[in-house]
Structures are given as structure tokens and as C-alpha cells.
């Protein structure tokens, strides 16, 4: 068995790392406003949010789900259809998409999370994703199926005094800062939860549900809270995606490949680590984009990297880089 690889600079604090990384992201458009590069960063932030929100339910609470893409897609379709059919502002759609995903996750989790066996919630979320995919494919009059739901409105312009933030056209900077704000809010909320008694309750449940119950923790309630919060942020980022891409298809949203990518980013970054999944999400998204000239062979690089990390860093990249491992495990 290969000895786990130890990075010589693994003395960084993950929270200080987050502050430094956020500062870099905030300043990045000052140095480059190239739409192509900003688009890569926007997609990286989308996957970062999906990976962090899934890591919250799986890495910190120990609940394995296999249909996180369902809540992402649900938020996208809800926000897009409300804005197209009922003229609801996409700004409200961001919240409504998250609430819709959170509500559905509550209804799914209420019966499933009472059971201690892990496969039930994994199977239910996977089945729910497939149900949504097939439903959206067949509701052609509403979603246009695989022809694509197009004509989704952009986010309305925002006026700040004499300055107007325009979300139309080829400028990607407003979208970049909008998704960056969502990312930072998620990370701040996660940090606050992990440092609170609620975070300790989540970790207790992950380590042993029986032990958590014995000290008075309402296991079902906390599991449901984590599940709903995770789905809410997936729905919010799905809503953003709808008004950014402006065309939706069931296959692109409920694709099992999205779930595989989320899992790979989280596992390579480190289950239950604060910043690891984010760094891997950026690394893989940017790396695969710049290896596009290799065609499908670039995914071989993806696979080799995953194998190497599993062999030499079985607990993930995050637990090797950052010193505050006790906060993440």
C-alpha cells in the first residue's frame, strides 16, 4: 500500500485560504475581462457551489445522495418557466428556484431520512432525478423537451445611482460577480454552521447516529435540515444557470454525468473539508478546458489524476493542504 503523500507546505488554515482565494476571485476581472476566460471561471464557480453543497450533506452529515443534479435542474426549470410564463423577475427566481428545490427535498427526505440505512436516500434521489428528466422530456408543450427551452430572459439590469449593471450582451463580468456572491454567501454560511453547535451535531450524526441519539440529538431533524439546505443552494445555482445559459434541455440538467463530476470533485478535494472541493472544482474545470485540444482523450487525464489522488491522498487534497484537519473530520 503506497504511503500517503504529505505536502511540505500543509500548514495553511482553510479559512484564511478561503479569504485569500475569494480576494483573488474578486480582483480577477480587473486583470482580465475576456468573455471566454470569465465563462470558464463562472462554470467553475457553479461546480464549486454544487460540490460544496453536496459535501455538506455527504461529507459533514454522512448522508450519501445520488441525485444532487435533480435539485440543480429543478431550480433551473422553475425559475425559467416562472420568468417566461408568469413574467416573474429572475431575481425572485433565484430565491424561488432554491425554495422549490428545498421544498421537494423536504418531501423526499421526510420519509427516507427516518431510516438509518444509507441506500434508501441514495436510491430515492437518483430515482427522483430520472423522474424529472423523463417528465421534462415528455412535457413538450411546457418545456419543449429535448428541443430545448429557449427564450429565457436575462437578469434585469441593476441601476446603482448613475451606474447601470447590464446583464445583456457579451459582457460576462456582471454574471461572474453575481455567481461569486452566491459562492461567498454559501461559504460564509457553511463556515458559521461548522463553528456552531449545529455543526458539531452534524458531525456527531456522521460519526455515529446511535451515539448522537444517546446524547439527545434529534437525528432525523438535523439530517433533514442538512438535506434541505444542500438542495436549496443547488436550486439557487440552477436558477442562475438558467438565466445565464438561456437554453435548457432535460439531458443537460439531469445528466448522471453531472453527479459523477460533483462526486469526483468532492472526493478528490476531500470529503468533509472546507475548501478542498472548491480548489479541485476550479482545477478540473480549467484544466479540462485547456486540454480540449486532446478531444475525448482529455478525460483519460481526468481519470489518471483521480487514481493518483486516491492512491497517494486517500483523504483528499484538502486534508493535505490545510492544517485545520480536526475541523474537517
C-alpha angles and dihedrals in degrees: 000000000000116000113253110260115244118206112224093221098049095129099099123120111234094220092052087046089055092051091050093046092048090051089052092050093047092052098041098092088056088068100034133018095170105145092218094054093042090051090056090050091048091053088046090054091048091054091042090058092046092048094046093047091049090045088055093059097036106027100039102029101028097234111138113209126178102192107062089131088065092067091044091053094042092055090049095051095042093052094042095049094045091052093045101041103029101024091239110168113254087231089066088040090064090062096035091051090053092046091049091053091044092050094050091047088053091054091048095043098045095077099026101048092056086072119079095210109103100213096068098068091040092053093043094051092046091049091047091053091052091047090053092047094051092042093052090046092055100040089080094157090057107029100017087231116229091348084079135246101257134168093061109163123243122241108280117255117266121220119210104182107294092348122086124199106214119203094184128089129029097310108117097182097092091050090046094055093043094056089041089057090051089050094049092047090051093049093047091050091048092049091050092049094048092052093049132078087259090063091051089051091052092051091046090054091049093051096044129346091196092053091047091053091048091060093049103265114148095229098188093050094050093044090051091048092053092046094051094045091050092050092046094060091044088054093049093052089045089055090050090049092054093055092042101048093032095205128072134191127181093236094052093050105036096036113139087221089072090058091048090052092048091050093046092050092048097045093045090047092046130268110256095016123128104222105009097091090049094054092047092046090056094041095051096041094048093039095050091047093054091046091055090111087071091063114205090348089077088075088063086063088050091053095045091051091050091051093048093050092048090051101042101024105030092167093051138257095283094062091053098048101043127060098208092082092141089065091055102043 
